Amino acid sequence: MRLLPAALFLLLAVAAPALADDPVVAIALKDHQFVPAEVPVPDGVKVQLLVKNEQPTTAEFESNSLHREKIVTAGGQITVFVGPLDPGSYEFFDDFHNSTRGHLVVK
């Protein structure tokens, strides 16, 4: 019986980091630009990207290297989960305006 409280404490200490929320990174679309255009994220963890379209036109967050594609309505917001990722640079773009580009920089 004495070992039960110690075992519960150990279980909670190990499980607590696994129950923590994913890091959240905000990205905005303004004047056909991603802000910020270079987005630092940690390696080896799942990351939640909140992409807010502050433009009067619809956009599409797309990334071939991240295998993601999602429409963002004018004034709308989407959530995109990525990772865990290896260190490197991962390009994303607005498929409706191909010159609008950014990068996740994983370190």
N, CA, C and O atoms as a printed pandas DataFrame, in Angstrom:
     atom_number atom_name residue_name chain_id  residue_number  x_coord  y_coord  z_coord
0              1         N          MET        A               1    0.812   -1.200    0.000
1              2        CA          MET        A               1    0.000    0.000    0.000
2              3         C          MET        A               1    0.853    1.261    0.000
3              4         O          MET        A               1    0.457    2.269   -0.585
4              5         N          ARG        A               2    2.016    1.226    0.642
5              6        CA          ARG        A               2    2.853    2.423    0.695
6              7         C          ARG        A               2    3.420    2.777   -0.676
7              8         O          ARG        A               2    3.720    3.940   -0.944
8              9         N          LEU        A               3    3.561    1.806   -1.518
9             10        CA          LEU        A               3    4.121    2.055   -2.841
10            11         C          LEU        A               3    3.121    2.695   -3.793
11            12         O          LEU        A               3    3.524    3.303   -4.785
12            13         N          LEU        A               4    1.835    2.572   -3.517
13            14        CA          LEU        A               4    0.816    3.111   -4.409
14            15         C          LEU        A               4    0.925    4.629   -4.575
15            16         O          LEU        A               4    0.910    5.087   -5.718
16            17         N          PRO        A               5    1.032    5.442   -3.516
17            18        CA          PRO        A               5    1.180    6.894   -3.709
18            19         C          PRO        A               5    2.458    7.248   -4.487
19            20         O          PRO        A               5    2.441    8.146   -5.329
20            21         N          ALA        A               6    3.542    6.559   -4.213
21            22        CA          ALA        A               6    4.789    6.828   -4.919
22            23         C          ALA        A               6    4.652    6.467   -6.400
23            24         O          ALA        A               6    5.148    7.189   -7.264
24            25         N          ALA        A               7    3.993    5.370   -6.686
25            26        CA          ALA        A               7    3.797    4.955   -8.076
26            27         C          ALA        A               7    2.902    5.944   -8.810
27            28         O          ALA        A               7    3.162    6.264   -9.969
28            29         N          LEU        A               8    1.845    6.436   -8.151
29            30        CA          LEU        A               8    0.969    7.436   -8.766
30            31         C          LEU        A               8    1.721    8.727   -9.049
31            32         O          LEU        A               8    1.556    9.323  -10.113
32            33         N          PHE        A               9    2.538    9.157   -8.111
33            34        CA          PHE        A               9    3.323   10.380   -8.309
34            35         C          PHE        A               9    4.268   10.219   -9.499
35            36         O          PHE        A               9    4.380   11.122  -10.328
36            37         N          LEU        A              10    4.932    9.100   -9.585
37            38        CA          LEU        A              10    5.854    8.839  -10.687
38            39         C          LEU        A              10    5.102    8.803  -12.012
39            40         O          LEU        A              10    5.582    9.355  -13.002
40            41         N          LEU        A              11    3.950    8.174  -12.052
41            42        CA          LEU        A              11    3.148    8.109  -13.269
42            43         C          LEU        A              11    2.732    9.505  -13.723
43            44         O          LEU        A              11    2.823    9.816  -14.910
44            45         N          LEU        A              12    2.280   10.345  -12.803
45            46        CA          LEU        A              12    1.874   11.709  -13.148
46            47         C          LEU        A              12    3.063   12.558  -13.600
47            48         O          LEU        A              12    2.932   13.375  -14.512
48            49         N          ALA        A              13    4.208   12.370  -12.974
49            50        CA          ALA        A              13    5.393   13.133  -13.362
50            51         C          ALA        A              13    5.839   12.794  -14.780
51            52         O          ALA        A              13    6.307   13.666  -15.513
52            53         N          VAL        A              14    5.696   11.543  -15.161
53            54        CA          VAL        A              14    6.082   11.122  -16.502
54            55         C          VAL        A              14    5.012   11.500  -17.525
55            56         O          VAL        A              14    5.350   11.871  -18.649
56            57         N          ALA        A              15    3.736   11.417  -17.166
57            58        CA          ALA        A              15    2.644   11.666  -18.105
58            59         C          ALA        A              15    2.362   13.142  -18.312
59            60         O          ALA        A              15    1.836   13.506  -19.364
60            61         N          ALA        A              16    2.684   14.006  -17.366
61            62        CA          ALA        A              16    2.351   15.430  -17.468
62            63         C          ALA        A              16    2.889   16.088  -18.737
63            64         O          ALA        A              16    2.131   16.797  -19.400
64            65         N          PRO        A              17    4.159   15.891  -19.114
65            66        CA          PRO        A              17    4.618   16.504  -20.367
66            67         C          PRO        A              17    3.857   16.001  -21.595
67            68         O          PRO        A              17    3.654   16.754  -22.547
68            69         N          ALA        A              18    3.439   14.751  -21.580
69            70        CA          ALA        A              18    2.696   14.208  -22.711
70            71         C          ALA        A              18    1.309   14.826  -22.804
71            72         O          ALA        A              18    0.730   14.861  -23.890
72            73         N          LEU        A              19    0.762   15.312  -21.703
73            74        CA          LEU        A              19   -0.559   15.920  -21.687
74            75         C          LEU        A              19   -0.522   17.409  -21.994
75            76         O          LEU        A              19   -1.573   18.033  -22.131
76            77         N          ALA        A              20    0.663   17.987  -22.106
77            78        CA          ALA        A              20    0.790   19.419  -22.371
78            79         C          ALA        A              20    0.262   19.733  -23.769
79            80         O          ALA        A              20    0.311   18.891  -24.665
80            81         N          ASP        A              21   -0.243   20.957  -23.943
81            82        CA          ASP        A              21   -0.759   21.392  -25.235
82            83         C          ASP        A              21    0.373   21.551  -26.248
83            84         O          ASP        A              21    1.521   21.813  -25.890
84            85         N          ASP        A              22    0.016   21.386  -27.517
85            86        CA          ASP        A              22    0.979   21.607  -28.594
86            87         C          ASP        A              22    1.322   23.087  -28.661
87            88         O          ASP        A              22    0.456   23.924  -28.410
88            89         N          PRO        A              23    2.582   23.438  -28.998
89            90        CA          PRO        A              23    2.924   24.853  -29.176
90            91         C          PRO        A              23    2.059   25.461  -30.285
91            92         O          PRO        A              23    1.766   24.805  -31.284
92            93         N          VAL        A              24    1.656   26.720  -30.097
93            94        CA          VAL        A              24    0.818   27.425  -31.064
94            95         C          VAL        A              24    1.634   28.543  -31.698
95            96         O          VAL        A              24    2.272   29.331  -31.000
96            97         N          VAL        A              25    1.609   28.606  -33.033
97            98        CA          VAL        A              25    2.320   29.636  -33.778
98            99         C          VAL        A              25    1.297   30.369  -34.646
99           100         O          VAL        A              25    0.566   29.743  -35.413
100          101         N          ALA        A              26    1.249   31.704  -34.520
101          102        CA          ALA        A              26    0.304   32.509  -35.298
102          103         C          ALA        A              26    0.982   33.042  -36.558
103          104         O          ALA        A              26    2.104   33.547  -36.515
104          105         N          ILE        A              27    0.277   32.918  -37.675
105          106        CA          ILE        A              27    0.730   33.445  -38.960
106          107         C          ILE        A              27   -0.441   34.228  -39.547
107          108         O          ILE        A              27   -1.575   33.749  -39.541
108          109         N          ALA        A              28   -0.171   35.429  -40.052
109          110        CA          ALA        A              28   -1.217   36.240  -40.679
110          111         C          ALA        A              28   -0.947   36.384  -42.167
111          112         O          ALA        A              28    0.200   36.335  -42.612
112          113         N          LEU        A              29   -2.006   36.561  -42.919
113          114        CA          LEU        A              29   -1.910   36.916  -44.338
114          115         C          LEU        A              29   -2.355   38.364  -44.457
115          116         O          LEU        A              29   -3.510   38.693  -44.186
116          117         N          LYS        A              30   -1.413   39.245  -44.871
117          118        CA          LYS        A              30   -1.689   40.674  -45.021
118          119         C          LYS        A              30   -1.078   41.143  -46.334
119          120         O          LYS        A              30    0.096   40.881  -46.596
120          121         N          ASP        A              31   -1.852   41.827  -47.156
121          122        CA          ASP        A              31   -1.337   42.388  -48.414
122          123         C          ASP        A              31   -0.576   41.349  -49.236
123          124         O          ASP        A              31    0.487   41.643  -49.783
124          125         N          HIS        A              32   -1.117   40.145  -49.322
125          126        CA          HIS        A              32   -0.525   39.028  -50.065
126          127         C          HIS        A              32    0.881   38.682  -49.578
127          128         O          HIS        A              32    1.759   38.343  -50.371
128          129         N          GLN        A              33    1.079   38.773  -48.264
129          130        CA          GLN        A              33    2.334   38.372  -47.627
130          131         C          GLN        A              33    2.001   37.575  -46.362
131          132         O          GLN        A              33    1.027   37.872  -45.669
132          133         N          PHE        A              34    2.815   36.569  -46.073
133          134        CA          PHE        A              34    2.709   35.888  -44.778
134          135         C          PHE        A              34    3.498   36.692  -43.760
135          136         O          PHE        A              34    4.627   37.104  -44.025
136          137         N          VAL        A              35    2.907   36.914  -42.598
137          138        CA          VAL        A              35    3.567   37.668  -41.529
138          139         C          VAL        A              35    3.523   36.824  -40.265
139          140         O          VAL        A              35    2.447   36.606  -39.708
140          141         N          PRO        A              36    4.681   36.343  -39.800
141          142        CA          PRO        A              36    6.010   36.486  -40.380
142          143         C          PRO        A              36    6.183   35.534  -41.564
143          144         O          PRO        A              36    5.485   34.525  -41.672
144          145         N          ALA        A              37    7.111   35.866  -42.437
145          146        CA          ALA        A              37    7.383   35.021  -43.601
146          147         C          ALA        A              37    8.297   33.858  -43.231
147          148         O          ALA        A              37    8.270   32.812  -43.880
148          149         N          GLU        A              38    9.105   34.039  -42.190
149          150        CA          GLU        A              38    9.982   32.981  -41.693
150          151         C          GLU        A              38    9.541   32.659  -40.270
151          152         O          GLU        A              38    9.649   33.492  -39.369
152          153         N          VAL        A              39    9.047   31.449  -40.085
153          154        CA          VAL        A              39    8.415   31.052  -38.832
154          155         C          VAL        A              39    9.284   30.008  -38.132
155          156         O          VAL        A              39    9.392   28.878  -38.610
156          157         N          PRO        A              40    9.907   30.370  -37.002
157          158        CA          PRO        A              40   10.718   29.381  -36.276
158          159         C          PRO        A              40    9.829   28.446  -35.450
159          160         O          PRO        A              40    8.914   28.897  -34.762
160          161         N          VAL        A              41   10.106   27.145  -35.526
161          162        CA          VAL        A              41    9.404   26.146  -34.716
162          163         C          VAL        A              41   10.416   25.139  -34.183
163          164         O          VAL        A              41   11.442   24.894  -34.818
164          165         N          PRO        A              42   10.134   24.555  -33.022
165          166        CA          PRO        A              42   11.072   23.571  -32.460
166          167         C          PRO        A              42   10.995   22.239  -33.202
167          168         O          PRO        A              42    9.943   21.872  -33.726
168          169         N          ASP        A              43   12.103   21.528  -33.240
169          170        CA          ASP        A              43   12.106   20.218  -33.882
170          171         C          ASP        A              43   11.556   19.168  -32.930
171          172         O          ASP        A              43   11.594   19.323  -31.709
172          173         N          GLY        A              44   11.051   18.111  -33.513
173          174        CA          GLY        A              44   10.626   16.958  -32.739
174          175         C          GLY        A              44    9.320   17.099  -31.982
175          176         O          GLY        A              44    8.997   16.235  -31.166
176          177         N          VAL        A              45    8.546   18.169  -32.226
177          178        CA          VAL        A              45    7.264   18.321  -31.536
178          179         C          VAL        A              45    6.171   18.662  -32.534
179          180         O          VAL        A              45    6.438   19.237  -33.589
180          181         N          LYS        A              46    4.948   18.307  -32.199
181          182        CA          LYS        A              46    3.794   18.672  -33.004
182          183         C          LYS        A              46    3.502   20.147  -32.743
183          184         O          LYS        A              46    3.549   20.590  -31.596
184          185         N          VAL        A              47    3.203   20.909  -33.788
185          186        CA          VAL        A              47    2.970   22.350  -33.682
186          187         C          VAL        A              47    1.618   22.685  -34.297
187          188         O          VAL        A              47    1.235   22.135  -35.329
188          189         N          GLN        A              48    0.912   23.586  -33.652
189          190        CA          GLN        A              48   -0.370   24.064  -34.160
190          191         C          GLN        A              48   -0.152   25.432  -34.807
191          192         O          GLN        A              48    0.257   26.379  -34.136
192          193         N          LEU        A              49   -0.425   25.535  -36.107
193          194        CA          LEU        A              49   -0.322   26.803  -36.816
194          195         C          LEU        A              49   -1.707   27.427  -36.886
195          196         O          LEU        A              49   -2.646   26.796  -37.370
196          197         N          LEU        A              50   -1.844   28.658  -36.407
197          198        CA          LEU        A              50   -3.084   29.414  -36.544
198          199         C          LEU        A              50   -2.861   30.419  -37.659
199          200         O          LEU        A              50   -2.093   31.368  -37.501
200          201         N          VAL        A              51   -3.524   30.216  -38.775
201          202        CA          VAL        A              51   -3.340   31.068  -39.942
202          203         C          VAL        A              51   -4.576   31.951  -40.079
203          204         O          VAL        A              51   -5.678   31.462  -40.330
204          205         N          LYS        A              52   -4.378   33.267  -39.911
205          206        CA          LYS        A              52   -5.481   34.221  -39.993
206          207         C          LYS        A              52   -5.350   35.034  -41.273
207          208         O          LYS        A              52   -4.302   35.623  -41.542
208          209         N          ASN        A              53   -6.422   35.063  -42.060
209          210        CA          ASN        A              53   -6.437   35.807  -43.311
210          211         C          ASN        A              53   -7.020   37.197  -43.040
211          212         O          ASN        A              53   -8.230   37.341  -42.865
212          213         N          GLU        A              54   -6.170   38.205  -43.006
213          214        CA          GLU        A              54   -6.596   39.578  -42.742
214          215         C          GLU        A              54   -6.807   40.352  -44.045
215          216         O          GLU        A              54   -6.718   41.579  -44.066
216          217         N          GLN        A              55   -7.083   39.635  -45.115
217          218        CA          GLN        A              55   -7.282   40.223  -46.433
218          219         C          GLN        A              55   -8.761   40.148  -46.816
219          220         O          GLN        A              55   -9.518   39.374  -46.231
220          221         N          PRO        A              56   -9.170   40.954  -47.801
221          222        CA          PRO        A              56  -10.562   40.899  -48.252
222          223         C          PRO        A              56  -10.827   39.791  -49.272
223          224         O          PRO        A              56  -11.941   39.678  -49.784
224          225         N          THR        A              57   -9.817   38.977  -49.571
225          226        CA          THR        A              57   -9.967   37.883  -50.538
226          227         C          THR        A              57   -9.600   36.545  -49.897
227          228         O          THR        A              57   -8.820   36.493  -48.946
228          229         N          THR        A              58  -10.162   35.488  -50.422
229          230        CA          THR        A              58   -9.864   34.131  -49.955
230          231         C          THR        A              58   -8.442   33.746  -50.338
231          232         O          THR        A              58   -7.939   34.147  -51.388
232          233         N          ALA        A              59   -7.806   32.970  -49.482
233          234        CA          ALA        A              59   -6.449   32.479  -49.728
234          235         C          ALA        A              59   -6.438   30.971  -49.491
235          236         O          ALA        A              59   -7.404   30.400  -48.986
236          237         N          GLU        A              60   -5.332   30.344  -49.863
237          238        CA          GLU        A              60   -5.168   28.914  -49.603
238          239         C          GLU        A              60   -3.781   28.669  -49.043
239          240         O          GLU        A              60   -2.780   28.897  -49.722
240          241         N          PHE        A              61   -3.722   28.200  -47.797
241          242        CA          PHE        A              61   -2.456   27.809  -47.190
242          243         C          PHE        A              61   -2.113   26.444  -47.755
243          244         O          PHE        A              61   -2.864   25.483  -47.585
244          245         N          GLU        A              62   -0.965   26.363  -48.434
245          246        CA          GLU        A              62   -0.561   25.093  -49.026
246          247         C          GLU        A              62    0.923   24.871  -48.828
247          248         O          GLU        A              62    1.715   25.813  -48.849
248          249         N          SER        A              63    1.293   23.610  -48.634
249          250        CA          SER        A              63    2.688   23.232  -48.520
250          251         C          SER        A              63    2.865   21.823  -49.054
251          252         O          SER        A              63    2.274   20.869  -48.547
252          253         N          ASN        A              64    3.689   21.708  -50.085
253          254        CA          ASN        A              64    3.995   20.379  -50.625
254          255         C          ASN        A              64    4.853   19.583  -49.654
255          256         O          ASN        A              64    4.641   18.384  -49.474
256          257         N          SER        A              65    5.829   20.249  -49.023
257          258        CA          SER        A              65    6.733   19.539  -48.121
258          259         C          SER        A              65    6.052   19.128  -46.813
259          260         O          SER        A              65    6.465   18.158  -46.177
260          261         N          LEU        A              66    5.009   19.863  -46.412
261          262        CA          LEU        A              66    4.268   19.511  -45.195
262          263         C          LEU        A              66    3.011   18.688  -45.499
263          264         O          LEU        A              66    2.348   18.195  -44.587
264          265         N          HIS        A              67    2.694   18.545  -46.788
265          266        CA          HIS        A              67    1.508   17.798  -47.224
266          267         C          HIS        A              67    0.235   18.374  -46.617
267          268         O          HIS        A              67   -0.595   17.645  -46.073
268          269         N          ARG        A              68    0.092   19.697  -46.719
269          270        CA          ARG        A              68   -1.083   20.386  -46.182
270          271         C          ARG        A              68   -1.647   21.322  -47.248
271          272         O          ARG        A              68   -0.909   21.880  -48.059
272          273         N          GLU        A              69   -2.982   21.483  -47.229
273          274        CA          GLU        A              69   -3.675   22.361  -48.164
274          275         C          GLU        A              69   -5.018   22.713  -47.529
275          276         O          GLU        A              69   -5.850   21.839  -47.288
276          277         N          LYS        A              70   -5.221   24.013  -47.260
277          278        CA          LYS        A              70   -6.449   24.432  -46.594
278          279         C          LYS        A              70   -6.852   25.827  -47.043
279          280         O          LYS        A              70   -6.015   26.726  -47.122
280          281         N          ILE        A              71   -8.132   26.005  -47.334
281          282        CA          ILE        A              71   -8.690   27.302  -47.721
282          283         C          ILE        A              71   -8.849   28.177  -46.477
283          284         O          ILE        A              71   -9.261   27.706  -45.418
284          285         N          VAL        A              72   -8.509   29.471  -46.631
285          286        CA          VAL        A              72   -8.700   30.454  -45.549
286          287         C          VAL        A              72   -9.573   31.565  -46.128
287          288         O          VAL        A              72   -9.112   32.350  -46.957
288          289         N          THR        A              73  -10.822   31.632  -45.698
289          290        CA          THR        A              73  -11.730   32.644  -46.223
290          291         C          THR        A              73  -11.287   34.041  -45.810
291          292         O          THR        A              73  -10.540   34.199  -44.845
292          293         N          ALA        A              74  -11.743   35.049  -46.535
293          294        CA          ALA        A              74  -11.429   36.442  -46.215
294          295         C          ALA        A              74  -11.877   36.737  -44.782
295          296         O          ALA        A              74  -13.038   36.525  -44.431
296          297         N          GLY        A              75  -10.954   37.224  -43.964
297          298        CA          GLY        A              75  -11.252   37.508  -42.564
298          299         C          GLY        A              75  -11.338   36.282  -41.682
299          300         O          GLY        A              75  -11.633   36.396  -40.493
300          301         N          GLY        A              76  -11.083   35.108  -42.246
301          302        CA          GLY        A              76  -11.202   33.856  -41.499
302          303         C          GLY        A              76   -9.889   33.375  -40.931
303          304         O          GLY        A              76   -8.837   33.984  -41.130
304          305         N          GLN        A              77   -9.975   32.268  -40.220
305          306        CA          GLN        A              77   -8.806   31.669  -39.579
306          307         C          GLN        A              77   -8.914   30.162  -39.670
307          308         O          GLN        A              77  -10.005   29.600  -39.575
308          309         N          ILE        A              78   -7.771   29.504  -39.856
309          310        CA          ILE        A              78   -7.718   28.041  -39.886
310          311         C          ILE        A              78   -6.661   27.561  -38.897
311          312         O          ILE        A              78   -5.796   28.321  -38.463
312          313         N          THR        A              79   -6.754   26.301  -38.561
313          314        CA          THR        A              79   -5.744   25.639  -37.751
314          315         C          THR        A              79   -5.133   24.522  -38.577
315          316         O          THR        A              79   -5.841   23.719  -39.184
316          317         N          VAL        A              80   -3.803   24.482  -38.589
317          318        CA          VAL        A              80   -3.074   23.438  -39.311
318          319         C          VAL        A              80   -2.082   22.820  -38.331
319          320         O          VAL        A              80   -1.261   23.527  -37.747
320          321         N          PHE        A              81   -2.157   21.511  -38.150
321          322        CA          PHE        A              81   -1.209   20.809  -37.293
322          323         C          PHE        A              81   -0.095   20.232  -38.154
323          324         O          PHE        A              81   -0.356   19.629  -39.195
324          325         N          VAL        A              82    1.147   20.418  -37.717
325          326        CA          VAL        A              82    2.304   19.862  -38.407
326          327         C          VAL        A              82    3.239   19.234  -37.389
327          328         O          VAL        A              82    3.238   19.588  -36.210
328          329         N          GLY        A              83    4.036   18.295  -37.873
329          330        CA          GLY        A              83    5.069   17.717  -37.025
330          331         C          GLY        A              83    4.627   16.448  -36.345
331          332         O          GLY        A              83    3.508   15.956  -36.490
332          333         N          PRO        A              84    5.592   15.951  -35.588
333          334        CA          PRO        A              84    6.928   16.466  -35.319
334          335         C          PRO        A              84    7.775   16.485  -36.595
335          336         O          PRO        A              84    7.695   15.584  -37.431
336          337         N          LEU        A              85    8.586   17.535  -36.719
337          338        CA          LEU        A              85    9.402   17.748  -37.914
338          339         C          LEU        A              85   10.886   17.651  -37.597
339          340         O          LEU        A              85   11.325   17.956  -36.488
340          341         N          ASP        A              86   11.642   17.221  -38.589
341          342        CA          ASP        A              86   13.101   17.212  -38.493
342          343         C          ASP        A              86   13.615   18.622  -38.773
343          344         O          ASP        A              86   12.931   19.402  -39.436
344          345         N          PRO        A              87   14.809   18.964  -38.279
345          346        CA          PRO        A              87   15.382   20.283  -38.577
346          347         C          PRO        A              87   15.456   20.528  -40.086
347          348         O          PRO        A              87   15.751   19.623  -40.866
348          349         N          GLY        A              88   15.183   21.768  -40.472
349          350        CA          GLY        A              88   15.218   22.131  -41.883
350          351         C          GLY        A              88   14.255   23.260  -42.172
351          352         O          GLY        A              88   13.703   23.872  -41.257
352          353         N          SER        A              89   14.056   23.532  -43.451
353          354        CA          SER        A              89   13.161   24.596  -43.897
354          355         C          SER        A              89   12.030   23.974  -44.703
355          356         O          SER        A              89   12.277   23.160  -45.593
356          357         N          TYR        A              90   10.807   24.345  -44.402
357          358        CA          TYR        A              90    9.620   23.804  -45.044
358          359         C          TYR        A              90    8.822   24.963  -45.638
359          360         O          TYR        A              90    8.320   25.816  -44.905
360          361         N          GLU        A              91    8.707   24.992  -46.954
361          362        CA          GLU        A              91    8.029   26.103  -47.621
362          363         C          GLU        A              91    6.509   25.943  -47.564
363          364         O          GLU        A              91    5.983   24.832  -47.635
364          365         N          PHE        A              92    5.809   27.091  -47.434
365          366        CA          PHE        A              92    4.361   27.135  -47.589
366          367         C          PHE        A              92    4.031   28.336  -48.463
367          368         O          PHE        A              92    4.838   29.257  -48.587
368          369         N          PHE        A              93    2.835   28.328  -49.076
369          370        CA          PHE        A              93    2.477   29.404  -49.993
370          371         C          PHE        A              93    0.962   29.535  -50.083
371          372         O          PHE        A              93    0.219   28.660  -49.639
372          373         N          ASP        A              94    0.523   30.644  -50.665
373          374        CA          ASP        A              94   -0.888   30.862  -50.974
374          375         C          ASP        A              94   -1.080   30.380  -52.396
375          376         O          ASP        A              94   -0.574   31.001  -53.330
376          377         N          ASP        A              95   -1.798   29.289  -52.578
377          378        CA          ASP        A              95   -1.954   28.705  -53.901
378          379         C          ASP        A              95   -2.729   29.620  -54.854
379          380         O          ASP        A              95   -2.634   29.459  -56.071
380          381         N          PHE        A              96   -3.497   30.581  -54.316
381          382        CA          PHE        A              96   -4.215   31.521  -55.163
382          383         C          PHE        A              96   -3.329   32.691  -55.601
383          384         O          PHE        A              96   -3.651   33.391  -56.561
384          385         N          HIS        A              97   -2.233   32.898  -54.906
385          386        CA          HIS        A              97   -1.258   33.958  -55.227
386          387         C          HIS        A              97    0.129   33.362  -55.013
387          388         O          HIS        A              97    0.700   33.485  -53.930
388          389         N          ASN        A              98    0.664   32.723  -56.034
389          390        CA          ASN        A              98    1.889   31.934  -55.897
390          391         C          ASN        A              98    3.111   32.705  -55.430
391          392         O          ASN        A              98    4.068   32.095  -54.952
392          393         N          SER        A              99    3.112   34.025  -55.553
393          394        CA          SER        A              99    4.270   34.790  -55.071
394          395         C          SER        A              99    4.222   34.987  -53.551
395          396         O          SER        A              99    5.204   35.434  -52.959
396          397         N          THR        A             100    3.099   34.659  -52.918
397          398        CA          THR        A             100    2.965   34.766  -51.467
398          399         C          THR        A             100    3.531   33.497  -50.844
399          400         O          THR        A             100    2.903   32.439  -50.891
400          401         N          ARG        A             101    4.729   33.611  -50.257
401          402        CA          ARG        A             101    5.435   32.434  -49.750
402          403         C          ARG        A             101    6.033   32.684  -48.374
403          404         O          ARG        A             101    6.316   33.821  -47.997
404          405         N          GLY        A             102    6.216   31.607  -47.640
405          406        CA          GLY        A             102    6.865   31.649  -46.347
406          407         C          GLY        A             102    7.543   30.326  -46.062
407          408         O          GLY        A             102    7.460   29.390  -46.857
408          409         N          HIS        A             103    8.222   30.251  -44.913
409          410        CA          HIS        A             103    8.954   29.032  -44.528
410          411         C          HIS        A             103    8.790   28.766  -43.043
411          412         O          HIS        A             103    8.827   29.689  -42.229
412          413         N          LEU        A             104    8.612   27.515  -42.700
413          414        CA          LEU        A             104    8.801   27.075  -41.320
414          415         C          LEU        A             104   10.274   26.727  -41.209
415          416         O          LEU        A             104   10.788   25.963  -42.026
416          417         N          VAL        A             105   10.955   27.266  -40.225
417          418        CA          VAL        A             105   12.353   26.951  -39.999
418          419         C          VAL        A             105   12.427   26.153  -38.706
419          420         O          VAL        A             105   12.211   26.683  -37.616
420          421         N          VAL        A             106   12.731   24.885  -38.848
421          422        CA          VAL        A             106   12.727   23.957  -37.728
422          423         C          VAL        A             106   14.158   23.794  -37.227
423          424         O          VAL        A             106   15.056   23.414  -37.979
424          425         N          LYS        A             107   14.352   24.090  -35.943
425          426        CA          LYS        A             107   15.679   23.978  -35.314
426          427         C          LYS        A             107   15.602   23.113  -34.075
427          428         O          LYS        A             107   16.614   22.899  -33.407
